[in-house]
């Protein structure tokens, strides 16, 4: 897929997903986000960049960690995600937390301006992930830390069939390289290529719990990476896709509830 088209698909797709994202994914992504923040070891007074911040789930936790003397900037390609995060700031009066719409591959930020950079489950959507990590390296101060989280091996993510189901209904792959960074030590190698050292990688097994099939399907189609394609499906196509997805996740149904396996890869490193 052309990189400009890929950016447009991600931007407008996540605009559509913004309203439903937290209620469908907050609990499911928590293990990766907790591990990401723990390994980053953020301290009081530090300045932190959260790339592909979405609605700010990691940004708000980081702001708590750095305290009132610190600063957190969350950036995302989706304007609707950024606005959702800003609404929460206004509601909670987060004085040390700000959000801006920004491309991860071209951060409009000065060099050496942050102590730590985080990216929780956003790097899979960047057309050139190496460039994205290099940009995070550029804005870090000497010995600044980076924390990255991506989805793991495709075979260990029970919900992964959503991509082939949607791809069967559209002209091009929705997220052709989605699981690439979760293979073996691909994410660690990416950090090394971008100029980081002291690299530590770990894999985290998780269970994505949903109350029923409707909630599981909404998470897969409405509040996630295929939202743009889903928005263009007619009723018959949606019914067909939902039926195929429910059949794919049937092995993990327990009564009305679904417990779908997932895997995350989390890497922490230091700017060399």
N, C-alpha and C positions, 0 to 999 in steps of 0.2 A: 504494500500500500504506500502511495506517495506520502512523504512525511507531513506536508501541509494538510493533506486530507486527514491523516491520522490525528493531527492536533485538533482539527475541527470536530472530528468525531468524538474525541475525548472531551473537548470543551463543552459542546452542546449536549452530549450524552450525560455528563455529570451535572450540568445545569438541570436536566430533567430529573435526575436521581436525587438531587439535594434534599427535597422535602421529606423523602422517605428513608434516607440513608441511615440516620442514627437509630431509629426504632427497629430497623431490620438488620443492622450490622454491628452496633456498638458492643453488645455482649459477645458476639462471635469473634470479633477482632481483638478483644481485650487481652488474651494471652500474649499476642505478638507485641502489642503496645506496652504492656507492663514490662516485658523483657527488654524492649528497646530503651525505655526510660531508665530501667535499673542499670543497664550496662553503660548508659551515657553518664551516669553519676553527676548529674547537674548540681551545681552549688550556688549558694546565695550570691547574688550580685552578678551572675554570669549573663552574657548576651547569647541568645539561642535563635537559630533559624529553623523553622519547620516547613520543609518543602512538600508540596502536594498535601497541604494540611487538611483539605476537605472542610468539614464543619468545625474543625478545631479540637477534636477529641484529645490529641496528643499535645496540642498547643496549650490548652488550659492546664493540663497536668504539669507541663514544663514551667508555666508561669508560677504555679504554686511552689515548685521546687526552687526556682531562682529568687523568689520573694520580691518584695516591693522595690528593692534596690537593683534588681535585675531587669532584663528586657527580653521579650519573646516576640518575634515577627513570624506570622504564618502566611505563606504564599500558596496560591493555587491557580491553575489555569481557568477554573470554572468561576465565573462571576457570581453565580447563584450560591455556590458553596461558600465563597468569601462573604457574601452578604449575610448568609445564615450565621456564620461565625461572628460577624460584627454585631448582629442583633443580640446574640448571647452576651457579648462584651458589654453592650449598653445595659442589658438587664442585670448583669452581675457586677458591673462597675470595675472591670479589670483594668486598672491604670497602667500596668506594665505589659500589656498585651495588645498587639496591633495586627491587622490583616490587610493584605493587598493582593490584587490579581496579578500574577506574574508567571512567565514561562520558565520552567525549571532549567531549560537549556540556555537561557539568556537572562540571568538574574540581574535586574537593574539595581545593583547594590555595589558599594565600593569594596575593594580588596581588603582582606584582613580586618573584617569588622565584627566577627562573631567568635565566640569561644567554642561553640558546638553547633553542628548541623544535623538535623534529623529528617528522615523520610520514611514514614510508616505506610507501606503497602501502596506506594504511588509510582515507584520507579518502573514497574512493569508497563506503564502506559506512556512512558517517555519514548519518543521515536528513536533517540540516540541516548541510551542510558549512560554510556561512558561520558558523553558531553555533560550530562546532568550532574554526574559525580565530580567531574572536573570543575564545574561551576561552584559546587559546594566547597571543594578544596580551595578555590580562588578566594572565597569570601571568609575563609577561616584564618584566624591568627596562628602564629607559630605554635605548634603542639596542640592545635585545636582538635577536637574529637568529632568523629562522624558516627552516626548510628543509622543503619538501614534495615528495613524489614521487607521481605517479599514473600509471596506464596511459594511453597516448596515444590516437590516433584508432583507432576500432574497425576500420576497413578495413586498418590496418597491424598488427593483432594477429591472426595466423592461428588462434589458439585460441579466438577470440571466439564461434565457432558453438556452443560448449558451452551458452551461455545459451538460445539459441532451441531447442536440442535438449531441454534440461530443461524450459523453459517449456511446450513442447508436451505434457508429461506431467503438469503440475501446474495448479492453478486460477488462480494469480496469478504475475506476473513475479517471478523470484528476485532480480535486481538491476536494476531498471528504469532507473536513471540511472548505471549503472556507468561508461560512457565519456564522460559529459557533461563532466567536468572536464578531459578530455584534448583537447577540441576547441579549436582556434585558441589564443587567449590567455585562456581561461576561468579557468584556475588563477591567472594573474597578476591578473586582474580581481577575483577573490575576495579575494586578499591586499590589494589596494587598498581594497576595500569594508570590510575588517576593520581598516583603519588602519595599513597598512604602506607604507613607501616604499622607494626604492632597489631596486626589483623587477627581478630578472634571471631570465628563463625560457630553458630550452634543451630541445631534443628529443634523445632518444637512441635510435638504432635498435639492436636486439639480436636475438640468435638463441636460442631456447629449445631446448636439445638434450635428447633423450631416447633411451635405448638401444634401446627397442622400443615396440611399440604398447601393451603392457600398462602400461609406465611412463608413457607419454603419457596414457593414459586414467585412470590412478590420479591423476596430477597434476590433471587436469581435473575429475574427479568426487569423488575421495576426500579429497584434501588441500587443496582450495580452496573458493571461495565457495558452491558448490552442494552441499556435503557433507551438509547437513541434508535436502535434497530427495532426494539419492541414498540416504541411509540408509533412506528409506521406500519405495523402489522394490522391487518383487518381482523375481525372477530374470528373468522374461521382459522386463520393462521395462528392466532394466539391460542385458540383451543387446542390445535394440533401440537403446538410447541409445549404447552403445559402438560398435555397427556404424555408426551415423550419424556419430559423431564421427570414427572412423577414415576414413570416406569423405571427410569434410570436410578432414582434414589430409593426405590422400593426396598432394597436390601437393608436399609437403615431406618425403616419405619417400625415404630413400636406403638401399636394401637393407632391413635391419631397423631402421635408425636414423631418427629424425625430427629435422629442423632447422626449427623453426617460427618464423616472423618475429614480432617484437614491437616495441613502441615505448613509451617512457616519457617523461613530461614532468616536469622537475625545476625548481622555483622556489626562489630564495633572496631574502629581503627583510629589512628592518630596521624595528623598531617605531618609527613616526614620533612 
